[in-house]
Amino acid sequence: MMWKHSSKMFMENNELRLDALGNQAVLTPWRSKRPKDFATQRPTKTTLPSKCFFCPGNEHMTPPEIDRITRNGNWAVRCFPNKFPAFAKNFPKAYGRHEVIVELPDHYKTLSEVSLAGFGDYLEMVRRRVQDAYKDKRIKYVQVFKNEGHEAGASLEHSHTQLVAMPQVPFMVQKLAERAQKGFLKNVLRSEKKRTFYENSGFAAFCPYASRFHLESWIMAKGKARHFGELDSSQMHSLAEALKTTLSRMDLLLNFAPYNIVFYISPPKSKIPICIQILPRLAKWAGFEFGTGIIMNSMMPEVAAKALSARKY
Ligand SMILES: [Zn+2]
């Protein structure tokens, strides 16, 4: 019957949601396409490995190396200071650190294509650098993030992650810490159960209730660990499996669409659960989003979670 398909009927399904972390979204499924309709063309890399700052053989093109993990005599993961830092030890008004972690030596691969052992190395490097930054008492917060693809803010094509350590806890993270202190975040995993598309012994991956991005996915610790230093080797392995599974499914579904990854790692005295958020950049934020902090998202997280549960698309 025609009336069933009128836009009015679909618009009546719009829903304003607020999640435990304080994110707000208005879900507008009447505008939505199916998840696989958002698949992009995999971007072609235009820089040659010989000209790439992050490729093996060009190590002299980066600032002096801070740390590396070696496999079979070659580096598997490498870390060095950002050439154009936002924060640095010699900046009196922006004290801190800004580091680059090259996740893999292969110029033409991206993070989801790294082996499970490679994910273990990558997360081990993240853990080492976070712990090292917090040894400095002037550092109050460490943010680890990845920009994949031009639309997600990546300026260099070779797959990499960044770490910024700063002298203040950002306002947004302070708010999150307050919510954690008040116990708001205790039951997140229970309330997200129906949107959970993967879980193992240590971590669960789900599309959050108030998703701000199409196919937004969070990987959250199931246990009491709040800091990387509290994860034992089996929990680190669980995290590597959960992150690899989520990223691989997303890249398969969306054909390597741009995304950001943000690592929420609790400041030393706070109790924010370890949470890694993967944020596909398929829509642009505009006036409404900047004015209200409420994000319009045309894909229901329940639909996104179902798509990410499937192994084939
Ligand atoms: Zn390269």
py3Dmol code that shows the C-alpha trace and the ligand (Angstrom):
import py3Dmol

protein = """\
ATOM      1  CA  MET A   1       0.000   0.000   0.000  1.00  0.00           C
ATOM      2  CA  MET A   2       1.353   3.381  -1.009  1.00  0.00           C
ATOM      3  CA  TRP A   3       0.823   5.193   2.299  1.00  0.00           C
ATOM      4  CA  LYS A   4       3.229   2.825   4.039  1.00  0.00           C
ATOM      5  CA  HIS A   5       6.050   4.227   1.964  1.00  0.00           C
ATOM      6  CA  SER A   6       5.394   7.907   2.465  1.00  0.00           C
ATOM      7  CA  SER A   7       8.328   9.869   3.867  1.00  0.00           C
ATOM      8  CA  LYS A   8       6.092  10.969   6.768  1.00  0.00           C
ATOM      9  CA  MET A   9       5.893   7.402   8.017  1.00  0.00           C
ATOM     10  CA  PHE A  10       9.659   7.041   7.930  1.00  0.00           C
ATOM     11  CA  MET A  11      10.325  10.407   9.541  1.00  0.00           C
ATOM     12  CA  GLU A  12       8.183   9.374  12.481  1.00  0.00           C
ATOM     13  CA  ASN A  13      10.919   6.870  13.270  1.00  0.00           C
ATOM     14  CA  ASN A  14      13.468   9.637  13.922  1.00  0.00           C
ATOM     15  CA  GLU A  15      14.891   9.417  17.412  1.00  0.00           C
ATOM     16  CA  LEU A  16      16.985  11.682  19.658  1.00  0.00           C
ATOM     17  CA  ARG A  17      19.359   9.612  21.776  1.00  0.00           C
ATOM     18  CA  LEU A  18      21.899  10.317  24.541  1.00  0.00           C
ATOM     19  CA  ASP A  19      24.427   7.662  25.570  1.00  0.00           C
ATOM     20  CA  ALA A  20      26.183   6.992  28.872  1.00  0.00           C
ATOM     21  CA  LEU A  21      29.319   8.822  27.729  1.00  0.00           C
ATOM     22  CA  GLY A  22      27.315  11.980  27.010  1.00  0.00           C
ATOM     23  CA  ASN A  23      27.197  11.756  23.201  1.00  0.00           C
ATOM     24  CA  GLN A  24      23.973  12.894  21.536  1.00  0.00           C
ATOM     25  CA  ALA A  25      22.656  11.943  18.119  1.00  0.00           C
ATOM     26  CA  VAL A  26      19.419  12.376  16.244  1.00  0.00           C
ATOM     27  CA  LEU A  27      18.891   9.272  14.153  1.00  0.00           C
ATOM     28  CA  THR A  28      17.108   9.923  10.875  1.00  0.00           C
ATOM     29  CA  PRO A  29      16.678   6.476   9.288  1.00  0.00           C
ATOM     30  CA  TRP A  30      14.228   7.758   6.662  1.00  0.00           C
ATOM     31  CA  ARG A  31      17.220   9.141   4.770  1.00  0.00           C
ATOM     32  CA  SER A  32      19.290   6.036   5.120  1.00  0.00           C
ATOM     33  CA  LYS A  33      20.804   3.810   2.500  1.00  0.00           C
ATOM     34  CA  ARG A  34      21.897   0.245   3.290  1.00  0.00           C
ATOM     35  CA  PRO A  35      25.339  -0.015   4.927  1.00  0.00           C
ATOM     36  CA  LYS A  36      26.969  -1.521   1.858  1.00  0.00           C
ATOM     37  CA  ASP A  37      25.650   1.373  -0.280  1.00  0.00           C
ATOM     38  CA  PHE A  38      28.255   3.548   1.480  1.00  0.00           C
ATOM     39  CA  ALA A  39      31.131   1.497   0.062  1.00  0.00           C
ATOM     40  CA  THR A  40      33.735   3.766  -1.500  1.00  0.00           C
ATOM     41  CA  GLN A  41      36.420   3.300  -4.127  1.00  0.00           C
ATOM     42  CA  ARG A  42      39.611   2.272  -2.391  1.00  0.00           C
ATOM     43  CA  PRO A  43      41.906   5.334  -2.644  1.00  0.00           C
ATOM     44  CA  THR A  44      44.958   4.934  -4.842  1.00  0.00           C
ATOM     45  CA  LYS A  45      48.253   5.992  -3.286  1.00  0.00           C
ATOM     46  CA  THR A  46      50.005   8.661  -5.315  1.00  0.00           C
ATOM     47  CA  THR A  47      53.297   8.860  -3.364  1.00  0.00           C
ATOM     48  CA  LEU A  48      55.926   6.321  -4.408  1.00  0.00           C
ATOM     49  CA  PRO A  49      57.601   4.256  -1.643  1.00  0.00           C
ATOM     50  CA  SER A  50      60.966   5.772  -2.656  1.00  0.00           C
ATOM     51  CA  LYS A  51      59.597   9.248  -1.811  1.00  0.00           C
ATOM     52  CA  CYS A  52      57.650   8.195   1.300  1.00  0.00           C
ATOM     53  CA  PHE A  53      59.019   9.424   4.662  1.00  0.00           C
ATOM     54  CA  PHE A  54      57.614   6.367   6.461  1.00  0.00           C
ATOM     55  CA  CYS A  55      58.867   3.590   4.169  1.00  0.00           C
ATOM     56  CA  PRO A  56      61.762   1.233   5.054  1.00  0.00           C
ATOM     57  CA  GLY A  57      65.024   2.641   3.680  1.00  0.00           C
ATOM     58  CA  ASN A  58      63.885   6.240   4.285  1.00  0.00           C
ATOM     59  CA  GLU A  59      64.287   6.243   8.060  1.00  0.00           C
ATOM     60  CA  HIS A  60      66.708   9.186   7.748  1.00  0.00           C
ATOM     61  CA  MET A  61      63.819  11.322   6.456  1.00  0.00           C
ATOM     62  CA  THR A  62      62.045  11.288   9.850  1.00  0.00           C
ATOM     63  CA  PRO A  63      63.125  12.898  13.135  1.00  0.00           C
ATOM     64  CA  PRO A  64      65.332  10.557  15.209  1.00  0.00           C
ATOM     65  CA  GLU A  65      63.575   7.314  16.155  1.00  0.00           C
ATOM     66  CA  ILE A  66      62.283   6.900  19.738  1.00  0.00           C
ATOM     67  CA  ASP A  67      61.315   3.212  19.680  1.00  0.00           C
ATOM     68  CA  ARG A  68      60.833   0.251  17.345  1.00  0.00           C
ATOM     69  CA  ILE A  69      59.583  -3.346  17.417  1.00  0.00           C
ATOM     70  CA  THR A  70      61.638  -5.681  15.270  1.00  0.00           C
ATOM     71  CA  ARG A  71      60.572  -8.888  13.461  1.00  0.00           C
ATOM     72  CA  ASN A  72      63.069 -11.026  11.529  1.00  0.00           C
ATOM     73  CA  GLY A  73      65.708  -8.318  11.721  1.00  0.00           C
ATOM     74  CA  ASN A  74      63.487  -5.555  10.256  1.00  0.00           C
ATOM     75  CA  TRP A  75      61.278  -3.047  11.975  1.00  0.00           C
ATOM     76  CA  ALA A  76      57.602  -3.971  12.197  1.00  0.00           C
ATOM     77  CA  VAL A  77      56.444  -0.820  14.047  1.00  0.00           C
ATOM     78  CA  ARG A  78      58.371   2.425  14.458  1.00  0.00           C
ATOM     79  CA  CYS A  79      57.897   5.568  16.568  1.00  0.00           C
ATOM     80  CA  PHE A  80      59.444   9.036  16.262  1.00  0.00           C
ATOM     81  CA  PRO A  81      58.482  12.655  17.069  1.00  0.00           C
ATOM     82  CA  ASN A  82      56.113  14.453  14.703  1.00  0.00           C
ATOM     83  CA  LYS A  83      58.055  16.836  12.475  1.00  0.00           C
ATOM     84  CA  PHE A  84      55.382  19.527  12.994  1.00  0.00           C
ATOM     85  CA  PRO A  85      54.290  18.984  16.608  1.00  0.00           C
ATOM     86  CA  ALA A  86      51.262  20.576  18.258  1.00  0.00           C
ATOM     87  CA  PHE A  87      52.835  19.985  21.690  1.00  0.00           C
ATOM     88  CA  ALA A  88      56.535  19.638  22.541  1.00  0.00           C
ATOM     89  CA  LYS A  89      58.811  19.739  25.572  1.00  0.00           C
ATOM     90  CA  ASN A  90      60.309  23.023  24.432  1.00  0.00           C
ATOM     91  CA  PHE A  91      56.961  24.791  23.857  1.00  0.00           C
ATOM     92  CA  PRO A  92      56.399  26.886  27.015  1.00  0.00           C
ATOM     93  CA  LYS A  93      52.691  27.388  26.315  1.00  0.00           C
ATOM     94  CA  ALA A  94      51.948  23.959  24.795  1.00  0.00           C
ATOM     95  CA  TYR A  95      54.157  21.592  26.769  1.00  0.00           C
ATOM     96  CA  GLY A  96      53.905  17.948  25.806  1.00  0.00           C
ATOM     97  CA  ARG A  97      54.703  15.415  23.121  1.00  0.00           C
ATOM     98  CA  HIS A  98      53.522  14.656  19.636  1.00  0.00           C
ATOM     99  CA  GLU A  99      54.663  11.341  18.204  1.00  0.00           C
ATOM    100  CA  VAL A 100      54.045   9.286  15.075  1.00  0.00           C
ATOM    101  CA  ILE A 101      53.709   5.496  15.144  1.00  0.00           C
ATOM    102  CA  VAL A 102      54.193   3.854  11.743  1.00  0.00           C
ATOM    103  CA  GLU A 103      52.029   0.755  12.039  1.00  0.00           C
ATOM    104  CA  LEU A 104      53.563  -1.359   9.298  1.00  0.00           C
ATOM    105  CA  PRO A 105      56.427  -1.251   6.805  1.00  0.00           C
ATOM    106  CA  ASP A 106      54.290  -1.963   3.695  1.00  0.00           C
ATOM    107  CA  HIS A 107      53.467   1.294   1.889  1.00  0.00           C
ATOM    108  CA  TYR A 108      50.419  -0.127   0.102  1.00  0.00           C
ATOM    109  CA  LYS A 109      48.692  -1.831   3.025  1.00  0.00           C
ATOM    110  CA  THR A 110      46.489  -0.348   5.702  1.00  0.00           C
ATOM    111  CA  LEU A 111      46.021  -1.275   9.353  1.00  0.00           C
ATOM    112  CA  SER A 112      43.178  -3.789   8.821  1.00  0.00           C
ATOM    113  CA  GLU A 113      45.488  -5.799   6.546  1.00  0.00           C
ATOM    114  CA  VAL A 114      48.152  -6.300   9.223  1.00  0.00           C
ATOM    115  CA  SER A 115      48.395  -9.851  10.640  1.00  0.00           C
ATOM    116  CA  LEU A 116      47.081 -10.596  14.127  1.00  0.00           C
ATOM    117  CA  ALA A 117      50.683 -10.712  15.387  1.00  0.00           C
ATOM    118  CA  GLY A 118      51.220  -7.313  13.720  1.00  0.00           C
ATOM    119  CA  PHE A 119      48.225  -5.908  15.638  1.00  0.00           C
ATOM    120  CA  GLY A 120      49.841  -7.238  18.809  1.00  0.00           C
ATOM    121  CA  ASP A 121      53.043  -5.342  17.961  1.00  0.00           C
ATOM    122  CA  TYR A 122      51.102  -2.183  17.123  1.00  0.00           C
ATOM    123  CA  LEU A 123      49.138  -2.219  20.392  1.00  0.00           C
ATOM    124  CA  GLU A 124      52.283  -3.022  22.345  1.00  0.00           C
ATOM    125  CA  MET A 125      53.924   0.094  20.866  1.00  0.00           C
ATOM    126  CA  VAL A 126      50.848   2.196  21.740  1.00  0.00           C
ATOM    127  CA  ARG A 127      50.967   0.848  25.290  1.00  0.00           C
ATOM    128  CA  ARG A 128      54.692   1.543  25.670  1.00  0.00           C
ATOM    129  CA  ARG A 129      54.424   5.104  24.394  1.00  0.00           C
ATOM    130  CA  VAL A 130      51.358   5.904  26.546  1.00  0.00           C
ATOM    131  CA  GLN A 131      53.059   4.566  29.674  1.00  0.00           C
ATOM    132  CA  ASP A 132      56.263   6.406  28.858  1.00  0.00           C
ATOM    133  CA  ALA A 133      54.386   9.701  28.399  1.00  0.00           C
ATOM    134  CA  TYR A 134      52.596   9.351  31.756  1.00  0.00           C
ATOM    135  CA  LYS A 135      55.956   8.939  33.523  1.00  0.00           C
ATOM    136  CA  ASP A 136      56.371  12.692  32.950  1.00  0.00           C
ATOM    137  CA  LYS A 137      54.436  14.328  35.816  1.00  0.00           C
ATOM    138  CA  ARG A 138      53.685  17.425  33.719  1.00  0.00           C
ATOM    139  CA  ILE A 139      51.706  15.266  31.297  1.00  0.00           C
ATOM    140  CA  LYS A 140      48.061  15.046  32.349  1.00  0.00           C
ATOM    141  CA  TYR A 141      46.475  13.411  29.315  1.00  0.00           C
ATOM    142  CA  VAL A 142      47.561  11.248  26.394  1.00  0.00           C
ATOM    143  CA  GLN A 143      45.444  10.962  23.262  1.00  0.00           C
ATOM    144  CA  VAL A 144      46.182   8.275  20.700  1.00  0.00           C
ATOM    145  CA  PHE A 145      44.408   8.578  17.363  1.00  0.00           C
ATOM    146  CA  LYS A 146      44.566   7.514  13.750  1.00  0.00           C
ATOM    147  CA  ASN A 147      43.398   9.434  10.695  1.00  0.00           C
ATOM    148  CA  GLU A 148      42.893   7.088   7.742  1.00  0.00           C
ATOM    149  CA  GLY A 149      42.213   8.665   4.378  1.00  0.00           C
ATOM    150  CA  HIS A 150      42.268  12.266   3.203  1.00  0.00           C
ATOM    151  CA  GLU A 151      38.666  12.986   4.326  1.00  0.00           C
ATOM    152  CA  ALA A 152      39.593  11.828   7.840  1.00  0.00           C
ATOM    153  CA  GLY A 153      42.506  14.255   8.062  1.00  0.00           C
ATOM    154  CA  ALA A 154      45.460  12.082   6.995  1.00  0.00           C
ATOM    155  CA  SER A 155      48.114  14.184   5.268  1.00  0.00           C
ATOM    156  CA  LEU A 156      50.541  11.315   4.551  1.00  0.00           C
ATOM    157  CA  GLU A 157      49.453   8.147   2.759  1.00  0.00           C
ATOM    158  CA  HIS A 158      51.557   5.546   4.618  1.00  0.00           C
ATOM    159  CA  SER A 159      49.342   4.090   7.379  1.00  0.00           C
ATOM    160  CA  HIS A 160      50.186   5.648  10.754  1.00  0.00           C
ATOM    161  CA  THR A 161      48.869   6.577  14.195  1.00  0.00           C
ATOM    162  CA  GLN A 162      49.638   9.651  16.314  1.00  0.00           C
ATOM    163  CA  LEU A 163      50.068  10.246  20.022  1.00  0.00           C
ATOM    164  CA  VAL A 164      49.596  13.651  21.617  1.00  0.00           C
ATOM    165  CA  ALA A 165      50.519  14.133  25.281  1.00  0.00           C
ATOM    166  CA  MET A 166      49.383  17.381  26.891  1.00  0.00           C
ATOM    167  CA  PRO A 167      49.591  19.297  30.171  1.00  0.00           C
ATOM    168  CA  GLN A 168      45.814  19.364  30.820  1.00  0.00           C
ATOM    169  CA  VAL A 169      42.973  16.874  30.785  1.00  0.00           C
ATOM    170  CA  PRO A 170      40.703  18.116  27.942  1.00  0.00           C
ATOM    171  CA  PHE A 171      37.320  19.450  29.099  1.00  0.00           C
ATOM    172  CA  MET A 172      35.492  16.680  27.239  1.00  0.00           C
ATOM    173  CA  VAL A 173      37.559  13.981  28.961  1.00  0.00           C
ATOM    174  CA  GLN A 174      37.058  15.656  32.357  1.00  0.00           C
ATOM    175  CA  LYS A 175      33.297  15.389  31.790  1.00  0.00           C
ATOM    176  CA  LEU A 176      33.707  11.730  30.864  1.00  0.00           C
ATOM    177  CA  ALA A 177      35.759  11.091  34.000  1.00  0.00           C
ATOM    178  CA  GLU A 178      32.987  12.714  36.090  1.00  0.00           C
ATOM    179  CA  ARG A 179      30.383  10.461  34.502  1.00  0.00           C
ATOM    180  CA  ALA A 180      32.592   7.440  35.211  1.00  0.00           C
ATOM    181  CA  GLN A 181      33.019   8.579  38.826  1.00  0.00           C
ATOM    182  CA  LYS A 182      29.237   8.820  39.235  1.00  0.00           C
ATOM    183  CA  GLY A 183      28.870   5.232  37.966  1.00  0.00           C
ATOM    184  CA  PHE A 184      27.173   6.139  34.646  1.00  0.00           C
ATOM    185  CA  LEU A 185      29.500   3.910  32.652  1.00  0.00           C
ATOM    186  CA  LYS A 186      29.113   0.739  34.714  1.00  0.00           C
ATOM    187  CA  ASN A 187      26.392  -0.888  32.644  1.00  0.00           C
ATOM    188  CA  VAL A 188      27.404   0.245  29.161  1.00  0.00           C
ATOM    189  CA  LEU A 189      28.219  -3.255  27.929  1.00  0.00           C
ATOM    190  CA  ARG A 190      24.921  -4.652  29.243  1.00  0.00           C
ATOM    191  CA  SER A 191      22.883  -1.899  27.609  1.00  0.00           C
ATOM    192  CA  GLU A 192      24.822  -2.264  24.340  1.00  0.00           C
ATOM    193  CA  LYS A 193      24.349  -6.051  24.238  1.00  0.00           C
ATOM    194  CA  LYS A 194      21.836  -5.994  21.382  1.00  0.00           C
ATOM    195  CA  ARG A 195      24.158  -3.823  19.264  1.00  0.00           C
ATOM    196  CA  THR A 196      27.233  -5.997  20.001  1.00  0.00           C
ATOM    197  CA  PHE A 197      28.565  -7.623  16.839  1.00  0.00           C
ATOM    198  CA  TYR A 198      31.704  -9.282  18.230  1.00  0.00           C
ATOM    199  CA  GLU A 199      33.096 -10.277  21.590  1.00  0.00           C
ATOM    200  CA  ASN A 200      35.859 -12.375  23.062  1.00  0.00           C
ATOM    201  CA  SER A 201      37.068 -13.012  26.604  1.00  0.00           C
ATOM    202  CA  GLY A 202      38.413  -9.499  27.187  1.00  0.00           C
ATOM    203  CA  PHE A 203      36.590  -7.070  24.877  1.00  0.00           C
ATOM    204  CA  ALA A 204      33.234  -6.413  23.212  1.00  0.00           C
ATOM    205  CA  ALA A 205      32.689  -4.527  19.935  1.00  0.00           C
ATOM    206  CA  PHE A 206      29.388  -2.755  19.353  1.00  0.00           C
ATOM    207  CA  CYS A 207      27.692   0.093  17.472  1.00  0.00           C
ATOM    208  CA  PRO A 208      26.768   2.518  20.285  1.00  0.00           C
ATOM    209  CA  TYR A 209      23.160   3.485  21.111  1.00  0.00           C
ATOM    210  CA  ALA A 210      23.710   7.163  20.172  1.00  0.00           C
ATOM    211  CA  SER A 211      25.972   6.548  17.146  1.00  0.00           C
ATOM    212  CA  ARG A 212      27.176   9.817  15.629  1.00  0.00           C
ATOM    213  CA  PHE A 213      28.734   8.217  12.545  1.00  0.00           C
ATOM    214  CA  HIS A 214      27.475   5.605  10.079  1.00  0.00           C
ATOM    215  CA  LEU A 215      28.837   2.244  11.305  1.00  0.00           C
ATOM    216  CA  GLU A 216      30.465   3.848  14.348  1.00  0.00           C
ATOM    217  CA  SER A 217      32.021   1.025  16.408  1.00  0.00           C
ATOM    218  CA  TRP A 218      33.404   0.936  19.936  1.00  0.00           C
ATOM    219  CA  ILE A 219      35.651  -1.729  21.389  1.00  0.00           C
ATOM    220  CA  MET A 220      35.347  -1.714  25.157  1.00  0.00           C
ATOM    221  CA  ALA A 221      37.116  -3.671  27.910  1.00  0.00           C
ATOM    222  CA  LYS A 222      34.853  -6.165  29.690  1.00  0.00           C
ATOM    223  CA  GLY A 223      36.934  -6.365  32.861  1.00  0.00           C
ATOM    224  CA  LYS A 224      37.981  -3.817  35.442  1.00  0.00           C
ATOM    225  CA  ALA A 225      41.127  -2.627  33.593  1.00  0.00           C
ATOM    226  CA  ARG A 226      41.129   1.138  33.074  1.00  0.00           C
ATOM    227  CA  HIS A 227      44.724   1.601  31.893  1.00  0.00           C
ATOM    228  CA  PHE A 228      46.833  -0.224  29.333  1.00  0.00           C
ATOM    229  CA  GLY A 229      49.321  -1.107  32.058  1.00  0.00           C
ATOM    230  CA  GLU A 230      46.625  -3.209  33.744  1.00  0.00           C
ATOM    231  CA  LEU A 231      46.076  -5.456  30.712  1.00  0.00           C
ATOM    232  CA  ASP A 232      47.876  -8.805  30.850  1.00  0.00           C
ATOM    233  CA  SER A 233      49.161 -10.538  27.704  1.00  0.00           C
ATOM    234  CA  SER A 234      45.961 -12.509  27.149  1.00  0.00           C
ATOM    235  CA  GLN A 235      43.872  -9.301  27.396  1.00  0.00           C
ATOM    236  CA  MET A 236      46.235  -7.544  24.970  1.00  0.00           C
ATOM    237  CA  HIS A 237      45.730 -10.491  22.599  1.00  0.00           C
ATOM    238  CA  SER A 238      41.933 -10.164  22.998  1.00  0.00           C
ATOM    239  CA  LEU A 239      42.188  -6.466  22.189  1.00  0.00           C
ATOM    240  CA  ALA A 240      44.281  -7.186  19.080  1.00  0.00           C
ATOM    241  CA  GLU A 241      41.673  -9.734  17.907  1.00  0.00           C
ATOM    242  CA  ALA A 242      38.755  -7.386  18.577  1.00  0.00           C
ATOM    243  CA  LEU A 243      40.391  -4.436  16.786  1.00  0.00           C
ATOM    244  CA  LYS A 244      41.518  -6.495  13.802  1.00  0.00           C
ATOM    245  CA  THR A 245      38.091  -8.123  13.427  1.00  0.00           C
ATOM    246  CA  THR A 246      36.252  -4.795  13.611  1.00  0.00           C
ATOM    247  CA  LEU A 247      38.534  -2.937  11.215  1.00  0.00           C
ATOM    248  CA  SER A 248      38.672  -5.837   8.737  1.00  0.00           C
ATOM    249  CA  ARG A 249      34.873  -6.161   8.638  1.00  0.00           C
ATOM    250  CA  MET A 250      34.468  -2.418   8.240  1.00  0.00           C
ATOM    251  CA  ASP A 251      37.031  -2.177   5.433  1.00  0.00           C
ATOM    252  CA  LEU A 252      35.436  -5.178   3.699  1.00  0.00           C
ATOM    253  CA  LEU A 253      31.956  -3.668   3.972  1.00  0.00           C
ATOM    254  CA  LEU A 254      32.901  -0.089   3.012  1.00  0.00           C
ATOM    255  CA  ASN A 255      35.857  -0.868   0.718  1.00  0.00           C
ATOM    256  CA  PHE A 256      38.453   1.079   2.725  1.00  0.00           C
ATOM    257  CA  ALA A 257      36.411   4.202   3.446  1.00  0.00           C
ATOM    258  CA  PRO A 258      38.075   6.990   5.475  1.00  0.00           C
ATOM    259  CA  TYR A 259      37.853   6.769   9.258  1.00  0.00           C
ATOM    260  CA  ASN A 260      39.298   8.021  12.532  1.00  0.00           C
ATOM    261  CA  ILE A 261      40.246   5.834  15.474  1.00  0.00           C
ATOM    262  CA  VAL A 262      40.324   7.426  18.925  1.00  0.00           C
ATOM    263  CA  PHE A 263      41.690   5.644  21.962  1.00  0.00           C
ATOM    264  CA  TYR A 264      40.066   6.581  25.259  1.00  0.00           C
ATOM    265  CA  ILE A 265      42.681   5.736  27.833  1.00  0.00           C
ATOM    266  CA  SER A 266      41.791   6.945  31.294  1.00  0.00           C
ATOM    267  CA  PRO A 267      43.992   9.650  32.834  1.00  0.00           C
ATOM    268  CA  PRO A 268      45.913   8.080  35.775  1.00  0.00           C
ATOM    269  CA  LYS A 269      43.398   8.704  38.577  1.00  0.00           C
ATOM    270  CA  SER A 270      40.185   8.377  36.559  1.00  0.00           C
ATOM    271  CA  LYS A 271      38.020   5.348  35.884  1.00  0.00           C
ATOM    272  CA  ILE A 272      37.016   5.676  32.238  1.00  0.00           C
ATOM    273  CA  PRO A 273      36.798   2.176  30.695  1.00  0.00           C
ATOM    274  CA  ILE A 274      39.360   1.425  27.978  1.00  0.00           C
ATOM    275  CA  CYS A 275      37.431   2.240  24.810  1.00  0.00           C
ATOM    276  CA  ILE A 276      38.676   2.375  21.244  1.00  0.00           C
ATOM    277  CA  GLN A 277      36.258   4.126  18.908  1.00  0.00           C
ATOM    278  CA  ILE A 278      36.275   3.652  15.137  1.00  0.00           C
ATOM    279  CA  LEU A 279      34.516   6.518  13.385  1.00  0.00           C
ATOM    280  CA  PRO A 280      33.881   6.116   9.626  1.00  0.00           C
ATOM    281  CA  ARG A 281      33.798   9.502   7.898  1.00  0.00           C
ATOM    282  CA  LEU A 282      30.966   9.028   5.445  1.00  0.00           C
ATOM    283  CA  ALA A 283      28.990  12.193   6.186  1.00  0.00           C
ATOM    284  CA  LYS A 284      29.984  15.784   6.900  1.00  0.00           C
ATOM    285  CA  TRP A 285      29.094  17.609  10.103  1.00  0.00           C
ATOM    286  CA  ALA A 286      27.538  21.014   9.475  1.00  0.00           C
ATOM    287  CA  GLY A 287      25.801  23.933  11.190  1.00  0.00           C
ATOM    288  CA  PHE A 288      23.403  21.922  13.354  1.00  0.00           C
ATOM    289  CA  GLU A 289      26.192  19.666  14.646  1.00  0.00           C
ATOM    290  CA  PHE A 290      28.576  22.539  15.454  1.00  0.00           C
ATOM    291  CA  GLY A 291      25.792  24.559  17.083  1.00  0.00           C
ATOM    292  CA  THR A 292      24.324  21.846  19.299  1.00  0.00           C
ATOM    293  CA  GLY A 293      26.882  19.049  19.624  1.00  0.00           C
ATOM    294  CA  ILE A 294      24.019  16.761  18.540  1.00  0.00           C
ATOM    295  CA  ILE A 295      24.930  14.767  15.452  1.00  0.00           C
ATOM    296  CA  MET A 296      22.516  13.848  12.673  1.00  0.00           C
ATOM    297  CA  ASN A 297      23.089  10.252  11.616  1.00  0.00           C
ATOM    298  CA  SER A 298      20.974   8.541   8.986  1.00  0.00           C
ATOM    299  CA  MET A 299      22.014   5.002   9.920  1.00  0.00           C
ATOM    300  CA  MET A 300      20.478   3.262  12.930  1.00  0.00           C
ATOM    301  CA  PRO A 301      23.208   1.580  14.982  1.00  0.00           C
ATOM    302  CA  GLU A 302      21.023  -1.542  15.113  1.00  0.00           C
ATOM    303  CA  VAL A 303      21.266  -1.749  11.288  1.00  0.00           C
ATOM    304  CA  ALA A 304      25.020  -1.044  11.392  1.00  0.00           C
ATOM    305  CA  ALA A 305      25.608  -3.753  14.028  1.00  0.00           C
ATOM    306  CA  LYS A 306      23.682  -6.288  11.947  1.00  0.00           C
ATOM    307  CA  ALA A 307      25.840  -5.498   8.901  1.00  0.00           C
ATOM    308  CA  LEU A 308      29.034  -5.814  10.942  1.00  0.00           C
ATOM    309  CA  SER A 309      27.865  -9.143  12.432  1.00  0.00           C
ATOM    310  CA  ALA A 310      27.860 -10.727   8.986  1.00  0.00           C
ATOM    311  CA  ARG A 311      31.135 -12.144   7.770  1.00  0.00           C
ATOM    312  CA  LYS A 312      30.276 -11.679   4.093  1.00  0.00           C
ATOM    313  CA  TYR A 313      28.712  -8.695   2.378  1.00  0.00           C
TER     314      TYR A 313
END
"""
ligand_1 = """\
1
ZN
Zn 55.484 4.463 2.648
"""
view = py3Dmol.view(width=600, height=400)
view.addModel(protein, "pdb")
view.setStyle({"model": 0}, {"cartoon": {"style": "trace"}})
view.addModel(ligand_1, "xyz")
view.setStyle({"model": 1}, {"stick": {}})
view.zoomTo()
view.show()
